[in-house]
Amino acid sequence: MAKQAVLFDLDDTLLWDDRSVKEAFEATCIAGAEAAGVDKVELEAAVRKEARELYESYETFPFTKMIGINPFEGLWANFAEGEQEEFRKLQQLAPGYRREAWTRGLKALGIDDSELGAKLAEQFPAERRKRPIVYNETFAVLDKLKGKYKLLLLTNGSPDLQKEKLDGVPALIPYFDHIIISGQFGEGKPAASIFKHALTKLGMEADHGIMVGDKLTTDILGANTIGMTSVWVNRHGMVRNDEIVPTYEITNLEELLQILEQ
């Protein structure tokens, strides 16, 4: 059946979030390494490990997992929006989480310096905010789709953080007829409910839409669950098993145009 709508994931589908985070870590860890006399690569690895373990220790972790907010987003998010009580807890936790993650990362390398940890905890969000990076083909593909299809952005995450990412690339926003953020809806991908909500917004059935995203466990699984055509953007040659099988697999968004023309 001819498609009438294209649903896009945001992070690492349209925005190159992994690169933004990686560059923010690199810049912050260079400063930390110079101040503490440690290796910048080892510092990044240590902070990532400590951040993940700390993040998973909080009572808010099941909620953040369900909404789709990862530990490294927690290192720069303010969690100022969102109606659920868990967002208020996250808002209170966030400053201490940032400081603790960086301080523990330093300590893992033998540097007990909470003052430096606090300084790096403030530098990382600033570095991340400087880097709203978009894939080279993003706008070219959206230009070709706009007007031919309804376009909907379906993104997991904290409302204020996802809005901030979009505000960093304001030219993206007008392409979309609807923008749905899991933290506003109350449940994240791959839940069938958020995909059905998106289809209701579009006023169409699942077989009229196509979901494009980089994560098998959220974008592709969710689309498959409701019988929607799924397109996995696999830019890095990841090997998948047969548990979650996309309808199509592409390495670049431009390949989506060929699929839609079929």
Secondary structure, DSSP 4 states (H G I P E B T S, - for coil): ----EEEE--BTTTB-HHHHHHHHHHHHHHHHHHHHT--HHHHHHHHHHHHHHHHHHSTTHHHHHHHT--TTTTTT------SSHHHHHHHHHHHHHHHHHHHHHHHHTT---HHHHHHHHHHHHHHHHT---B-TTHHHHHHHHBTTBEEEEEE-S-HHHHHHHHHHSGGGGGG-SEEEEHHHHT--TT-HHHHHHHHHHHT--GGGEEEEES-IIIIIHHHHHTT-EEEEE-TT-----SSS--SEEESSTHHHHHHHH-
